Amino acid sequence: MKRIQFKPHPSQQALLDNMGRFTVLNCGRRWGKTLFALYIILDALVHGKRVAYFAPNSGRFTNLWDKLNNLLGDLIATRLLTINNTRKEVRVKHTNGYCRFWSMEDINAGRSEYYDIVIIDEAAFIPHLEYTWLNAIRATLVDTRGWAIIMSTPNGTDNYFYELSIKDGKDWYYHHAPTTSNTYLAEEEILSIKDDVPELVYDQEYLAKFIDTTGNDFFYSRQSIVTMDVDVFPLEPLWLSFDFNVNPCTMIMSQKIDRHRALGGGIYFHDELQVQGTTRELCEIFKGTEYYNHPAGLLITGDASGKSMDTTADVLHNNYDIIENILGITPGQFINTRGSNAMHEWSRNVCNTAFHNQFVTFSSRLEVLPQEVKKATPDSRGKLKKDRDKYQMDAVDAMRYQFNAWFPKGVPDIREYKSMLNTVL
């Protein structure tokens, strides 16, 4: 078994010293909650405890599961433990320690089980956290009088994680831990992040502040968008991002150029197509444009719901099947279309950080997208208002899906991209 090097920094040690039966950990990015969770899991396994780890979806726990596998994998041959990669569970024979990873895409995750310890990660990004905690997870701790740690980076104020953070009670303990409390991080690196991201993003993601988004523009950094005409780069792929509605069905055409700014590096939204009709009709119109025979080829992304439906309710084909057939697209040209759509607040941070760094250009050929970006407004939960009469956001949604395909890890991916754009020639 490989050794885990866990020497808690002062904020982690303070948490270990003061945890309640139910602990709410509100922490900034890179505070070290993944390593903290791994330490709790390994300690539980060694001491014969049953521990469950919950995340918003399976994609969110892949990193931690891989770390656990890497640490314990050598012991499989010794028959001291078993690892079930399908059920995502670990059993230690000589201690009876047990660990199970759960995706909270299932609102009843954990029901009928019992545990000594429960870890809920990225809790602010679980839409039905209140229901699953009260109706499924809380009961798993009754038999053992077990304890739980509910942890996350904040995500606005209109969610159950925020409600838990201000909950009173003798069993509850709240721990606030900004990124700056991780003394293993270089101070100058944290300061450089502050220069790279909008103030609201820094306050929420790194200072772990609960930001009330009510009344703010959804795209509060939109003034930093560059507007100018740039020709489509012939040697770089052209991206098509889709939003699937029939009123309208929308396509946004863009490129992400991975080179120094002086050589044209940056993100360019070139054009848009909308049709009061179906995906088929939209694709047929696109085939008649100059973009269809783009020399460097096409890449496709968009609304994840397109994999399970068609705008015409065709039971034989979904939207992406139709795009594949009409445009002659191969499976390898579809990017980020099989998962789930990113939460609005996540997309908001990604888009605003990209705008803030002034590497996003809108062509003057765009008409609908700039208008929607200007009009976009968050509701009390930080989601886009989408009243079809006042807030039609089809082009904005297509843009959000595109940013999510380019920067799947969010703000860290954007910081890396900015660094590449500014690399000395």
PyMOL commands that set and color helices and strands:
alter all, ss='L'
color gray80, all
select helices_A, chain A and resi 10-18+33-46+58-75+123-125+129-141+160-165+179-181+187-196+199-205+222-224+261-263+279-287+304-307+319-327+331-333+344-356+368-375+394-406+411-421
alter helices_A, ss='H'
color red, helices_A
select strands_A, chain A and resi 22-27+50-55+81-84+89-92+97-103+117-120+147-152+172-177+226-227+238-243+249-257+266-275+298-302+360-362
alter strands_A, ss='S'
color yellow, strands_A
deselect
rebuild
show_as cartoon
